[in-house]
Amino acid sequence: MKEIYAWAPYFRELARKVADGGERHLIDTAKRVAWKQEGPRSPLLNYGDQNIDPFSFFYTIAANSPAAVSRTRIYESLRVIYDMDSELPIELDEAFVFPTPPRINTLFHSGGQGDPALLWRLFRSAVSGFEHLDAGDFGGALAIGNVALKKLTQTLFLINADSFLPIDDHTTSLGLFRFDKPPNRVTLAEYANLIELMRNALPGCHLFEINLFAYLRSTGLAVRPGHCFQISTNVYDEAQDHWSDFRDGNSVFTGGPGQNNRYPLGKPEPGDVVLVRYGRRQGRGVAVVHRNDYREGGWAEDRKLHVLWLNKMSASLRENAPVIGFSEAGPSTRHAFRNADAYAATFELLERLSPAETERSPADVRVEHPRNRILYGPPGTGKTWHAVNHALAIVDGTEVHARIERERFDEFRFEPKEGSGRIAMVTFHQNFAYEDFIEGIRPALDRDNIAYKMHDGIFKLIAKAAEKQPNRRFVLIIDEINRGNIAKIFGELITLIEDSRRIGRDDQTLVTLPYSGETFSVPDNLYLIGTMNTADRSIQLLDTALRRRFTFIEMMPNPRHEGVATDIDGVDCTRMLAAINERISAMLDREHQIGHTYLLHVHDMNQLAEAFRNRIFPLLQEYFFDDWAKIRAVLANNAFVAVHEVQGSRALTELLDEDRKLYERLPNDDSAWRDSAEYKRIYEADDADEPEHS
């Protein structure tokens, strides 16, 4: 299993070569790497030479790691270009367990807006080690658009896995630290403290070993301190201490076939704990089982018990360990290790991650959530944005609040092919069907012939994943749920999503799926979150079966949202939005109001004109079916709708009403769109109607 860390020296050597080669060489290299066999080129090359920085380069490399065909093409071409000595076992998936970001978010700039010079300084410092980093450069990198703490620390880790550690969902899941401030405001000194906390909890371990343990544990490895084994490093009845072989090979093994008939070598399972000693009073380390070769058929000289090290510190034990070379660890052996100062922090970590804490049913987690909910309201109220917050709160077992670390959403994104992630998202539309959502038969080209294959939809895929991991919460977000034909999409499964019908409940219900013939039921740890735009379809018209099975959470416009400006050249956008919505509610209904998100990130008159001209005004046209008189009334008769008397021949005027007027939307280039007085009129008209008081 030593090869699973082979990526670290490979990236380490590559980082040194990139630093030595410099900017021009990296630009040339980025254009020579075989990023794709065919099709569009890598996004790394889309923003000019000046934006090919080393952080974007390394993160793009990592993003192409999951598929063996990409690894063969990219990593081999890099090895040749840089004349590298390090090699990677390309076909071994386990050798590529390191941060692999989604390919859509690998660049360290936002549309070419970044700071390449700063990133090069930070990169060269990172290659030399943590102690060479400048706090200002670290903070400056965090401030770049499209960069967050997770992304920055993951790439630092790729560059130098001996000095850095990712601060992402996997490492934070160990529960060793909590943020009392937004992650993107973490300073370099605070980052150093987080790494030190991790080192102290897993003494003697490399940071890449800590990261792998955190990753495997957060993606399904159940740590089981109650299942504990002990083993001696005195192998084959020799006096020699084989601890260095154990430590560096990330595995433990024991004596010859005569002895091993009485050793329960096939018993340890992934997640079980192994206590390693030499003699009866010398502890060597503590590990967790990752893979057990002995389960394949007993002892053989080349078989080993592959482990993840949690502690590689040698220490004296105050009590005797057993004489037998390998066995289940009894209470006295566990007590001997637990009481050694060198292993105290490790046992505290094990107790924190023990089944008593982690293998609870979802119903026992800190905060309960309804299994099915729909966030509904007018457009622009942040329903999809809040759906992500709700999903993260569900998987964490916490209350829903606005300060959730939203960058963690990518970390939890459900990837069925990789078997990772716990949050999936789908959007309903008029053509979405049962075959897309649950299962169906699809055509596939097979050697110039059309073949038909079973296809599992997103609901079935995430339900199966949730069923395999009953102690974790999974979430499916259904955006625009009301735009689909619910009866057509859910079919017979509309009954199964009820709380009482789920797996393990009193009225657990199973159905036979029509295409595959499989028996199917909905697991209790799968949560559904829908979003619904009430301007598209009133909640009263929603499918009755859906209404009965979901909890509805209304999300209305918030004109006083902290992101809505109160002074743009004297325009109070909060008052303006409130006035518009009051008139819409009176003339139409409350479900067609305008959400506050249309005015978020609007900070000057040009941005306000853009938002009003291209987003808010078209919405009013849609709401009132181009009834210009009503649109004009909503805007308090300001200049955005021009009114003209009918001009024409006598014959024309005889066909029209005397009071017929022509309405026209103000041209996009008219200066009135940028006139603060026109926006003030929208809400100051109400002030003029107020009676005077003596």
Disulfide bonds with the S-S distance in Angstrom:
none
